[in-house]
Structures are given as structure tokens and as C-alpha cells.
Amino acid sequence: MDQLSYSTAWLSRWRDEITDAVSSLVLTFEETNGYEPGTNEVRLAGKEDSRAVRDGGRELEGFEDLLTFYESIGEVVLPDVGNGFFVHSPCDVLHRLTEEGPVSLPEADDPHGMVIASNGGGILYVADRGGAIHRSGTASLDGAEFDKAADNLPQFLDHVRRCVVRFVETGETGDL
């Protein structure tokens, strides 16, 4: 994935690779698991996503990689990869930020982050204005400690891609 610099073209290729992997997963999902798969997709950004980003204005200042992401991708919904993985829509991210306020990240350059993703076990992924992505150690923000999961969003997204491919090939998700 690192041949292209982070851009809409990079994100398009990222989306294609995840979509291809998930497509092969759902082919045998019901046979393997005994129930039908859910909707697993990397949804392209739509008008509502663009409006949320535009209306988010000041709240999204400094989150340049995230803005690039939301120009192309509306959300990632992968309920059948491991115990599930989700990159939330800009509407959901901004709603949560408005309702709950920023997440405290004492170790980050800017100690105020926002939840952008989660897994089905309740682990949260928080972006800080410096670009880093942090992973919660627990399924709750109350007293949660965070570890840096990636130095920036492209690094995090590439890790997600590798975990999805690994899950499809081996049934193991790694630390997603």
C-alpha cells in the first residue's frame, strides 16, 4: 500500500483490497459459521457525509488525514471480521464528540481526541490532532488508558487492511 502517498487514490486502492478480501470471506461464511453474514462494506462517502464534514468545521481542524478519508469513505462496517470492526461515519464521530466531548489523551501531543473507530468488543480507536491513532485498553472510556496504535491514519488503515486480509486467510485478526 505504500507505493502511493496517502490520497483519494490510495484510499480507493485500500477500499478495493478490503472489499476483495471480504468478498471471498462472505462466499463461504454461512457454510462455515452456520448463519448468514451481515453487511460487510467500505461505504463510499455520500452527501450526508460531506455535509457532516462541512458542518463539523472547527471540530475537524487539524485532522487533515481524517478529512481526506471522509472525502472518499463514508464508513467501514465489517461485523464479520473477527468480532467486528467499524470506522464510524463523520456524522457519528461528530455526534459523539458533541454529546460526550473530546477524549482525554494525556500522553498525546494534543490531549483531546475523538473516537473514530471501534471493534465489536468495545475497544475504541481515537484520533488526536497530531495525527496519531490511539487504542483503548478497555471497552469503556471511563478511566480508559490508551496506547498509540499508529503514528497516523494511513498507517492505521494499512494495519486494518492487513488484519482483514489475515483474518480471511487464517481466521486470526491480530490486534484489531
Secondary structure by P-SEA (a helix, b strand, c coil): cccccccaaaaaaaaaaaaaaaaaaaccccccccccccccccccccaaaaaaaaaaccccccaaaaaaaaaccccccccccccccccccaaaaaaaaaaccccccccccccbbbbccccccbbbbbbcccbbbbbbccccccccccccccccaaaaaaaaaaaaaaaaaccccccc
